[in-house]
């Protein structure tokens, strides 16, 4: 049985040699360049395309790129 996501979960990843922070929360997901405050943030409804017939929602190309 999976554990419910009821608080923020932060993990560091590296993309092309640059560190990023991924934050998962009950509201959605955020990808931020490490050391920065602003990044890409999407609600779970945006990601699943709720009300838009499915698909990647508001994420162009269906994937995340470097925050910029």
C-alpha distances in whole Angstrom, upper triangle without the diagonal:
4,7,9,13,15,18,19,18,21,22,25,26,29,31,34,35,34,31,29,26,23,22,19,19,18,21,21,22,25,27,30,32,32,35,35,34,34,32,30,28,26,24,21,23,26,23,22,26,25,29,30,29,26,26,26,28,30,29,32,32,28,27,28,31,33,33,37
4,6,9,12,15,16,15,18,18,22,22,26,28,31,32,31,28,25,23,20,18,15,15,14,18,17,18,21,23,26,29,28,31,31,30,30,28,26,24,22,20,17,20,22,20,19,23,23,26,28,27,24,24,23,25,27,26,29,29,25,24,25,28,29,30,33
4,6,9,11,13,12,15,17,20,22,25,27,31,31,30,27,24,21,18,16,13,13,12,16,16,17,20,22,24,27,27,29,29,28,28,26,25,23,21,19,17,20,22,20,20,24,23,27,28,28,25,25,24,25,27,26,29,29,26,25,25,28,29,29,32
4,6,9,11,11,15,17,21,22,26,27,31,32,30,27,24,21,18,15,12,10,9,13,13,15,18,21,23,26,26,28,28,26,26,25,23,20,19,17,14,17,20,18,18,21,21,24,26,26,23,24,23,23,24,24,28,28,25,24,24,27,28,27,31
4,6,8,8,12,14,18,20,23,25,29,29,27,24,21,17,14,11,8,7,6,10,10,12,14,17,20,23,23,25,24,22,23,21,20,17,16,14,12,15,18,16,17,20,20,23,25,25,22,23,21,21,22,22,25,26,23,22,21,24,25,24,28
4,7,9,13,16,19,22,25,27,31,31,29,25,22,19,16,13,10,7,6,9,11,13,16,19,21,24,23,25,24,22,23,22,21,18,17,15,14,17,19,18,19,22,21,24,26,27,25,25,24,23,24,24,28,29,25,24,23,26,27,25,29
4,7,10,13,17,19,23,25,29,28,26,23,19,16,14,10,8,6,7,9,11,12,14,16,18,21,20,21,21,19,20,19,19,16,16,15,14,18,19,19,20,23,22,26,27,29,26,26,24,23,23,23,27,28,25,24,22,25,25,23,26
4,6,10,13,16,20,22,25,25,22,19,16,12,10,6,6,4,7,9,10,9,10,13,14,17,16,18,18,16,17,16,16,13,14,13,14,17,18,17,20,22,22,26,27,28,26,25,22,22,22,21,25,26,23,21,19,21,21,20,23
4,7,10,13,17,19,23,22,20,17,14,10,8,6,5,6,10,12,11,10,10,12,14,16,15,17,17,16,17,16,16,14,15,15,15,18,19,18,20,23,23,27,28,29,26,25,22,22,22,21,24,25,22,20,18,20,20,19,22
4,7,10,14,16,20,19,16,13,10,7,6,4,6,9,12,14,12,10,9,10,11,13,11,14,14,14,15,14,14,14,15,16,16,20,20,18,21,24,25,28,29,30,27,25,22,23,22,21,24,24,22,19,17,18,17,16,20
4,7,10,13,17,16,14,10,8,6,5,7,9,12,15,16,14,11,11,10,11,12,11,13,15,15,16,14,15,15,17,18,18,22,21,19,22,25,26,30,30,31,27,25,22,23,23,21,23,23,21,18,16,17,16,16,19
4,7,10,13,12,10,7,6,5,6,9,12,15,18,19,17,13,12,10,10,10,8,11,13,14,15,14,15,16,18,20,20,24,23,21,23,26,28,32,31,32,29,27,23,24,23,21,23,23,21,18,15,15,14,14,17
4,7,10,10,8,6,5,6,7,11,13,17,20,21,18,14,12,10,10,10,9,13,14,16,16,14,15,16,18,20,20,24,22,20,23,25,28,31,30,31,27,25,22,23,22,19,21,20,19,15,13,13,12,13,16
4,7,6,5,4,6,9,10,14,16,20,23,24,20,17,15,11,11,10,10,13,15,17,17,15,16,18,20,22,23,26,24,22,25,27,30,33,32,33,29,26,23,25,23,20,21,20,19,16,13,12,11,13,15
4,5,5,7,7,11,12,15,18,21,24,24,21,17,15,11,12,10,11,15,15,18,17,14,15,17,19,22,23,25,23,21,24,26,29,32,30,31,28,24,21,23,22,18,18,17,17,13,11,9,8,11,13
4,6,9,10,14,15,19,21,25,28,28,24,20,18,15,14,12,13,16,17,20,19,17,17,20,22,25,26,29,26,24,27,28,32,34,32,33,30,27,23,25,24,20,20,19,19,15,13,11,9,13,14
4,7,10,13,15,19,22,25,29,28,25,21,19,15,14,11,12,15,16,19,19,17,19,21,24,27,28,30,28,26,29,31,34,37,35,36,33,30,26,28,26,23,23,22,22,18,16,14,11,14,15
4,7,10,13,16,19,23,26,26,23,19,16,12,11,8,8,11,12,15,16,14,16,18,21,24,25,28,26,24,27,29,32,35,33,35,32,28,25,26,24,21,22,21,21,17,14,12,9,11,12
4,7,10,13,16,20,23,23,20,17,14,11,9,6,6,9,11,13,14,13,14,17,20,22,23,27,25,23,26,28,31,34,33,34,31,28,25,26,24,21,22,22,21,18,14,13,10,11,13
4,7,10,13,16,20,19,17,13,10,7,6,4,5,8,9,11,11,10,11,13,16,19,20,23,21,19,23,25,27,30,29,31,28,25,22,22,21,18,19,20,19,15,12,11,9,9,12
4,6,10,13,17,16,14,10,8,6,5,6,6,9,9,10,11,9,11,12,14,17,18,21,20,18,21,24,26,29,28,30,27,25,21,22,20,18,20,21,19,16,13,13,11,11,14
4,7,10,13,13,11,7,6,5,7,9,9,12,12,12,12,10,10,10,12,13,14,18,17,15,18,20,22,26,25,27,23,22,18,19,18,16,18,19,17,14,11,12,12,11,15
4,6,10,10,8,6,5,7,8,11,11,14,13,12,12,10,10,9,11,12,13,16,16,14,17,20,21,24,25,26,23,22,19,19,18,17,20,21,18,16,13,15,15,14,17
4,7,8,6,5,7,9,12,15,15,17,17,15,15,13,12,10,10,10,10,14,14,13,15,18,19,22,23,24,21,20,17,17,17,16,20,21,18,16,14,17,17,16,19
4,5,5,6,8,12,14,17,18,19,18,16,16,15,14,11,10,9,9,13,14,13,15,18,18,21,22,24,21,21,19,18,18,18,21,23,20,18,17,20,20,18,22
4,6,8,11,15,17,21,21,23,22,19,19,17,16,13,11,9,8,11,13,13,14,17,16,19,21,22,20,20,18,18,18,18,22,24,20,20,19,22,23,21,24
4,7,10,14,16,20,21,22,20,18,17,15,14,10,8,6,7,9,11,11,13,15,14,17,19,21,18,19,17,15,15,16,20,22,19,18,17,20,21,19,22
4,7,10,13,17,18,20,19,16,15,13,11,7,6,4,5,8,9,8,11,13,13,17,17,19,17,16,14,13,13,13,17,18,15,15,14,17,18,16,19
4,7,10,14,15,17,16,14,13,10,8,6,6,6,7,11,10,9,12,14,16,19,19,21,18,17,14,13,13,12,15,17,14,12,11,14,14,13,16
4,6,10,12,14,12,11,9,7,6,4,6,9,11,14,12,11,15,17,18,21,21,23,20,19,15,15,13,12,15,17,15,13,10,12,12,10,13
4,7,9,12,10,10,9,6,5,6,9,12,14,16,15,13,17,19,21,24,23,25,22,20,16,16,15,13,15,16,14,12,8,9,8,7,11
4,6,8,7,7,6,4,6,8,12,15,17,20,18,17,20,22,24,27,26,28,25,23,20,20,17,15,17,19,18,15,11,11,8,6,9
4,6,6,8,8,7,9,12,15,19,20,23,21,20,24,25,27,30,29,31,28,26,22,22,20,18,19,20,19,16,12,11,8,6,9
4,6,8,10,10,12,14,18,20,22,25,24,22,26,28,30,33,32,34,31,29,25,25,23,21,22,23,23,19,15,14,11,10,12
4,7,9,11,14,16,20,22,24,27,26,25,29,30,32,35,34,36,34,32,28,28,25,23,25,26,26,22,19,17,14,12,13
4,6,8,11,13,17,20,22,25,23,23,27,28,30,32,32,34,32,29,26,25,23,21,22,24,24,21,17,16,13,10,11
4,7,10,11,15,18,20,23,21,21,25,26,27,30,30,32,30,28,25,24,21,20,22,24,23,21,17,17,14,11,12
4,7,9,13,15,18,21,18,19,23,23,25,27,27,29,27,26,22,21,18,17,19,21,21,18,15,14,12,8,9
4,6,10,13,16,18,16,16,19,20,22,25,24,26,24,22,18,18,15,14,15,18,17,14,11,11,9,6,8
4,7,10,13,15,12,12,16,17,19,21,20,23,20,18,15,14,11,10,12,14,14,11,8,9,9,6,8
4,7,10,12,10,10,14,15,16,19,19,21,19,17,14,13,10,10,13,16,14,13,10,12,12,10,12
4,7,8,6,7,10,11,12,15,15,17,15,14,11,9,8,8,12,14,12,12,10,13,14,13,15
4,5,5,6,9,10,10,13,14,16,14,14,12,10,9,11,14,17,14,14,13,16,18,16,19
4,5,5,6,8,9,12,13,15,12,12,10,9,10,11,15,16,13,14,14,17,19,18,21
4,5,5,6,5,9,10,12,10,11,10,8,9,11,15,17,14,15,16,19,21,20,23
4,6,5,7,9,9,11,10,10,8,5,5,8,11,13,11,12,13,16,18,17,19
4,5,8,11,11,12,9,8,6,5,6,7,10,12,8,10,11,14,17,17,19
4,6,9,9,9,6,6,6,6,9,9,13,13,10,12,14,17,20,20,23
4,6,5,7,5,6,6,4,7,9,12,13,11,13,15,18,21,21,23
4,5,7,6,9,9,7,10,13,15,17,14,17,18,22,24,24,26
4,6,7,10,12,9,11,14,17,18,16,19,21,24,27,26,28
4,6,8,9,7,10,12,14,15,14,17,19,22,25,24,26
4,7,10,9,12,14,15,16,14,18,20,23,27,27,28
4,7,7,11,12,13,14,11,15,17,21,24,24,26
4,6,9,9,10,10,8,11,14,17,21,21,24
4,6,6,7,8,5,8,11,14,17,18,20
4,6,8,10,8,10,12,15,18,18,20
4,6,9,8,10,11,13,16,15,17
4,6,5,6,7,10,13,13,14
4,5,7,8,9,13,13,14
4,6,8,9,13,15,16
4,7,10,13,15,17
4,7,10,12,14
4,7,8,11
4,6,9
4,6
4
